[in-house]
Amino acid sequence: MPIIAVEYTYSEATAAARDEVRPDHRAWLSGLVDDGVVLTTGPFADGSGALILVQAEAAAAARTLFTNDPFAKAGLVEAARFTEWTPVMGAFS
């Protein structure tokens, strides 16, 4: 199954709201980890966004899935990019 790189971009203006919603966001992601859909996830060190690697049929399927993310539902994701990724070496190849 293809790996999709999901790149979130956050706005500084939503930092406080993200702190409030983060437990729900992480619980939702944790369920997807348990299901084998999310391979890895984490925020960028500068707080500007996050990277999530998921297994999905296509980027469009991942985009649909991520409409259920509590961050997305609360309008806390400034932009999201969904790109099929082809690893050639390392842990995900």
Helices and strands as residue ranges (DSSP letters): E 3-9, G 12-14, H 15-34, E 38-43, E 49-55, H 59-65, G 66-68, H 70-73, E 79-85
